[in-house]
């Protein structure tokens, strides 16, 4: 694999990893700070708001986690391709 292409794919894999980490942290923020701990007997409006924020946080954490995994797999593929092409 040419050095220029290797650097481009390596940078792309790091960008995917960083994007996944940022998305995961935003999801954690939604779950911990925005949703927080629900009140013992909240009114219906607060129950709905808690459910919405928790759902958003769960979805963002899931997407961020899988984006990180895809970034790791992509980086390993690039690493293996450079090792194989050097031989």
DAKA-V900427 format. One record per backbone hydrogen bond with DSSP energy under -0.5 kcal/mol. CO is the residue of the C=O (numbers start at 1). NH is the residue of the N-H. Records with the same first field share a line. If there is no record, write none. Layout:
# DAKA-V900427
CO->NH + NH
This chain:
# DAKA-V900427
2->6
3->7
4->8
5->9
6->10
7->11
8->12
9->13
10->14
11->15
12->16
13->17
14->18
15->19
16->20
17->21
18->22
19->23
20->24
21->25
22->26
23->27
24->28
25->29
26->30
27->31
28->32
29->33 + 34
30->35
31->36
36->38
39->42
43->47
44->48
45->49
46->50
47->51
48->52
49->53
50->54
51->55
52->56
53->57
54->58
55->59
56->60
57->61
58->62
59->63
60->64
61->65
62->66
63->67
64->68
65->69
66->70
67->71
68->72
69->73
70->74
71->75
72->76
73->77
74->78
75->79
76->80
77->81
78->82
79->83
80->84
81->85
82->86
83->87
84->87
